[in-house]
Amino acid sequence: MGITTSRRIKAASAAAAGLALVLTGCSSGDSSGSSSASSDTDCSAYETYGDLSGTTVSVYAGIVAPEDEAYIESYKPFEECTGATIDYTADKNFETQILVQAQSGNAPDLAIVPQPGLLQQLVATGAAVAAPDAVAANVDEFWGADWKGYGTVDDVFYAAPSGASVKSLVWYNPQKFEEAGYEVPTTLDEMMTLTQTIADTGEVPWCAGISSGEATGWPITDWMEDFVLRVGGAEVYDQWVSHEIAFNSEVPTEALDGVGAYLKDASFVNAGFGGVESIATTTFQDAGLGIPTGDCWMMRMASFYSSNFPTDGTVTVAEDGNAYAFYLPGETADDHPVLGGGEFYLAFSDRPEVQAFQTFLSTDTWANLKAKASSDITSGGWITANKGLDLDNLVNPIDQLSAGILQDPNTVFRFDGSDMMPAAVGSDSFWSESTAWITGQSTKDTLDKIEASWPKS
């Protein structure tokens, strides 16, 4: 989902692209719009944006408290040094309301858009404006071409990436691995060998849960998407997501069978919960709680899962703790496909102050300010694929791991496929038929039914 248009701050391009991290501390007071900056802020790197005193830039997002506090804090150096006021508004109904606003001609200056599909819808309203040259230059410098592609619609670049998330992770217990003499696998073959080795000892290697209310089934869609990326590569993945190849074609079939080699093998699942069918009734929140206790060896789940562990001091999420994660490997050690998500800054105005703020948000300076603010305010939980991010500004070990994965030069990043598919598939048949699959339905019947549900036009 994204929006933008225009070209004004060409002078900002060179300076903004190479900004260094300048904030070591900043005022925690409310924005005043004054051009007099806090004594803790070095404003020399902000001179390129000019004097914006008396201007206001509105930002609209679905990121609410407490996560919104780090965004507001990260904007303060720009406000202090340029004199602009940034008006941030959060709304839990953002995804519905931003379309209404764009269609009615009442859009904000900038929106933080969480999906490429929504970005495309917003561009289609005609309200979005293309990103200025300075933003494009920063994205070329700090992100890969895959990320720029997600902010592009019909060959026009609209939106710079912001935050990101990593889904291609397997949670495990490092202390238990060390005690058993197991090593983290670096290829899919090694992961299957490790799985079989654990099973041969009489223990159950994997735990999983897909129960999630009306969204039951979604964790299997993540598994399958990861395997489509690994079996077919990024190009075939893109074709599958856009329905250029059928949902039940060769690669998707091989991918779901690959998932089944883990999740439908009774000797491999479901540690601590029962047999294969217990996966359907186990919540994803509960599924991995046996990792730190030693009742579960491995669980594939996104980086956000750490928030489900007890906070009573019994769980240490760290590389040498009793809970951590490793990258879900590719077919070879050199393959590095990554499934995840992210947000984009889309503009609906090309006023000079809006383009100046857009440019600032596309720099490594803002990425580091935001990471530090998130670490200070919410103990982490925010990362970006910006290559200029200093991992030392992240305090959460999983944030550090995830950001390192995104910064790996071999990484090929792809957005969650179900989020980009038509709702009739991505948040309906894909979920429900995946649930039927784990409870006994064949791969063929599952994929045939999902294919039949794809909208005809």
N, C-alpha and C positions, 0 to 999 in steps of 0.2 A: 504494500500500500504506500503510495507516495505521491508527492505533489511538488512542482516548482517551475521557474522560468526566469530568464533575464541575465544581463551581463552589465555590471556596473563597476565593480571594484577591481579593475585590472591591476591597479597599483598595489592592491593587497596581496596579490598572488605570491610573489617571491618571498616577501617577508613573512606572510602568514604561514606559508608551507613549512618554513623552517624554524618556527618559534620554539624556543626552549622552555622547559618548565620554569616559570618565574615565581610562582606563588609558594612561599614557605609558610605563610599564615595570612589570614585576612580577617577583616572585620566581620563579626557575626551579627551585626546590626541589620535593620531593615534597609532595603535599597532606598536611596534618596534621590537618585537621578543627578546628583551633584558630580561635577567633574573633578572635585578634590578627592584624591584617593587615599586609602589607608596607608599609613607609614610602612606597613608590612608588605605592601605590594609594589613591585618594581614595574612601573608603567611603560618603560622604554619600548618593550616589544609590542605594545598596544597602540603606539603612535600612528602606525600605518592605517588604523581604522578611522582616524580623524576625531574631531570634536563633535560628538553626537548629543550634546546637552539639549535637554528639552524634548527628546524623542522617546517613544515607547515602542517596544516590540512585544507582541503578544505571542505566547507559546501555549499550545493546548495539547494535553496528553491523557492517557489512561493510567498513568503512573501516580498512584495516590500515596498518602502518608503510610508508613514513615519514609518510604523510598524516595518520595518527592523532595525531601529535605536536602539530600545530597545534590540534586539537580540545581535547586535554588542557590545552594552554597557555591556550587561550581561556576555560576554565572556572575558572582559578585565582583571578581577582578575586572571583568569586561565593563560592568556598570561603573565601577569606581574610576576606571582609567579613561573611559570614553564619555561618561556623563549620561549614557542611555539608561533607561529603566526597562527591565525585563519583567513582564507581567505573566507569570506562570499560573495556569489553571488546570487542575486535574479533575477528571470525570470518569467514574467507573463505567459509564455508558458511552465512552469515547467512540468506539467503533461504529456505533449507530449514529451518534450525533455529529461526528465530523462529516459524514456523507450528507446529512441534512443541511449542515451549515454551508458546505461547498456548493450544493445544488441551489441553495437559496441566496447565494451571493453574500453570505455572512461568515466567511471562513476566517480563521485567525491568520496572523502573519506567518506563523510556523506551526507545524504539527509534528509530534513524534509518532510515526506510523509503524506499527509492529509487524506488518506482513507485506510482502511484495504484491499479493493479490489485492489488498486494500489500496495500496499505492496506485496500482493500475486503475482501479475504480475511481479514485480521486482525480487522476489525470484525465480520465474520460469525461469528467464533469466540465472540463474546460477551465476550471478555476485555478489549477496549479500553474506554477511558472517554472521554467527550466532553471537549473542552478547556474550561477555565474561562473566565469572562467576560473576564478581563484579557487572556488570549491572543487571544481573538476581537477585542477592541478594538485590540490591537496589529496584528493582521493587517489589519484594516480600514484602519488608518492607513498601514501601511508596504508593503502589497502590493495588487495589483489584484484585482478580483472573480474573474478567471479562476483565479488562484492559490488563493484561498480555496475555490473550487469543487472543486479537486482534493483538498483536505483535508476535504471534506464527503461524507458517505455518508447517503443517505436523508434529506436535509435536516437532518442533525445534523453540526455542525462538530466534527471530531476533532483535526486536526493542523495545526500551523503550518509553513509552508515553511522550509527551511534553505538549502542550497546549490542552485546552478542551473548549467545549461550551455546553450550556444547552438550550434545546428547549422546555422542559416541563414546560412552564410558562404561566400564564394568567396575562395580564396587566390590571390595574384598577386604580382608583383614591381614595387613602386612605382618603383624606379629605371628599370626597363625601360619601364614605362608612360610615365614622364616623357620619356625619350629618344625615344619614338615619338610623343609628343604625344597619347596617349590619356587620357581621363578616366574615372573610375569611374562606371559606369552607375547611374542612380537609378530606372529603371523596367525592366520586363522587355523592352519594345521596344528600349530603349537597349542592353540587354545583348545582344540578338540582333543589333542593328546593329553593335555593337563586334565581336562574333564574326565576322560576315560581312566586316567591314572587314579584320580580321586575316587571315582566310582568303584574301581577294582579293590579299593581298601574296605569297601562296604559302606562308605559314607555317600551322602547325596550332595553333588557338587553345586547345583544351582537352586536358587529360590526365585520365584516370580509371582506377581499378582497383577491382575488386569481389572479388578473390580473398581469402578469409579462412578457410581450412580448412573446417570443417563449417558455418561461418556465411557462406560465400560467397554474395554477392548482396545483403547488407544495405545497402551504400552506395546501391544503386538504390532501395531502399525509402525511404531518407531523401530522395532526389531527388523521388520521387513524392509523398511526404507534403508536402513543401514546395510542390509544384505544386498539389496538391488544395487546400491552404490559400489559394493565390493565385488559382486559377481559381474555386473555389466559395465561399470565405470560411469563417470559423470555424464557423458553424452547420452547413453542409454537411459540413465536415471531421468534426465531432462525430458526425453521422449516419452517415458512412461508417465511422468507427472502431468505432462501436457496432453496425454492421450494420442500422441503420434504413433505409439505402439499400443497394442491392446493390453488391458490390465492382466489378462490371462495368457499372455504370450510367453515365449521361452524363458527369458531372463527373470521376469517376476515369478514364474513357476519355480525355477531353480532357487530363487532367493527364499521363497516361503518354505520350500522343502529344506533349505539350509537352516532356517530358523527351527523347523520341526525336528531337525537332528538333535537339537538341544531340548526344546520345550515339550516335545511329544515322546521323548524317551523316558520311560518310567524309572529307569535306573539313574537318570540325571536330575530329575525334579520330583517333588517340590519340597526342598529341605525345610523341615519343621512344620509343614502344613498338610502333607498327604501326597496323593498321586497327581497325575497330570491334570485331572479335572478340577482339583482344588485351586489351580491357578485362576480359574474363572471366578471363584468366590472369595479369593484373598485380595484385599485392597492393595493397591500399589504402595500405599503409605506403610502398611504392615510388613510387606514382603521382605524388606531388607533389614528389619530390626534384629535378625539373627546374625548379621555380619559381625558386629562388635562382640557378641556373646560367644561366637564360635559355632553357632548352630547352622550357619549358612556360609558356604565358601565364596560364592559369586552371585551377583545380580546385575543385569544390564539396566542402567537407569541414568537419566540426565544429571547434570551437575547440581541441580537444585535439591536433590534428594537428601543432602546432609541436614536440611532443616527438620527432617523427621526423626532424627536421633534424639534420645533423651538429653536434657541439659543439666543433669544432676551430677556431672563430673565423671560418669562411668564410661563415657565415649570420648576418645581422642582422635579427631580427624587429622591425620598427618601421615607422612610417608613412612614413619616408624611407629604409628599408632595402631589402634585396633579397628580403625575404619579409614579407608582411603579409596582411590579409584585408579584404574589404569585405562589407557586408550584402547578401545575396541579395535584390534589390529586389522590390517588389510590382508590381502592374499599373500603379499610379500612384505618384508620389513621396510621396503622403500615406498610401498603404496601407502598413501595417507589421506583417504577420504574421510571427511568429517561431516556429520549431520548436526544441524543446530537451528538456531533462530536468531533474530536480531531486530533492531529498530532503525528507522531512517528519519532524518530531519527533512521534511517537505515544506516548501514555501508556497504561499498564495499571494505574495506581494514582492515587488522588486524595488521597493523603496531603498535608498542607500543604507539606512540603518539596519534594515532586515538583511540585506546582502552582507553587510559587515559582520553581523552576528552569525549568519550562516557560515561565513568564512572562518570565524573564530571556532565554531563548533566542529569544523572539519580538520582542525590542527591537532598535533600531538600535545600541544599545551593544554587544550581543554580536556583531552583524554586523560592526562595525568592528574589534572585538577579534579575531575570527576571521580577517578579511581581513589584518590586520596580522601576525598570527601565521603565516599561510600564506606571506605575502611574506617574512618573516624566516627561516622554517625551510625551506621548499621552493621559494623564489623564485616563489611564486604557484601558479596552477592551481586556485584556488577563488574563486568569485564567488557572489553572491546577487542575487535580484531585489528585495531590501529597498530601498525608496526612500531610506532613511536612510544607505545606504552611501556613505562618502566615497571617491570614486575615487582620491584621493591616497594611500589606504592600499594600493593595488594597484600593484605594481612591474612586473608583466608587461604589455607593451603589448596583447596579445590579451585578457588579463583586463580591462583598461581599456576596450577596444573592446566586448567582450561585455557588460560590466556597463552601459555607456552605452546599448547597444541595449535591454537589459531595462528600463532606467529611462526610456526614451523614452515620453512620455505617449500616443503613438499606437500603441505596441506592443500587439498582441493575441497572447498566448502560448498555444501548444498543445504538449502532450507528444507525444513520438515515438509515432506511431500503432501501429506494429508491436509495441511494448512493451505496449500495452493490448489488443491483439487476442488471441483464443484462441491457445494455443501452436501448434495445428495449422495456423494461418494465419501469425501474426506471426513465428514462428521456424522455419517449415517451408515451406509452399507459397509464401508471399510471397518468400522468399529463392530457392528453387529455380526458380520460374517466372520470376522477374526475371532469373536467369542464363540461362535458356532464351531469354528475350526479347532479351537483348543479343547472343545468338549466332544470332538469326534468326527466332525465333518471333514471330508477329504479336501486336499489342496485344490484339486480340479473343480469340485463343486463350489468351493469357496470363491475362487477367482472367477469362475464363470458367472456367479451371481453378482459379484461386484462389477464385472464388465457389463452385465445386462442393466445395471442401475445407472450407468453413465448417461447423462443427459444427451439427447440426440441432437440438440442444437444449442 
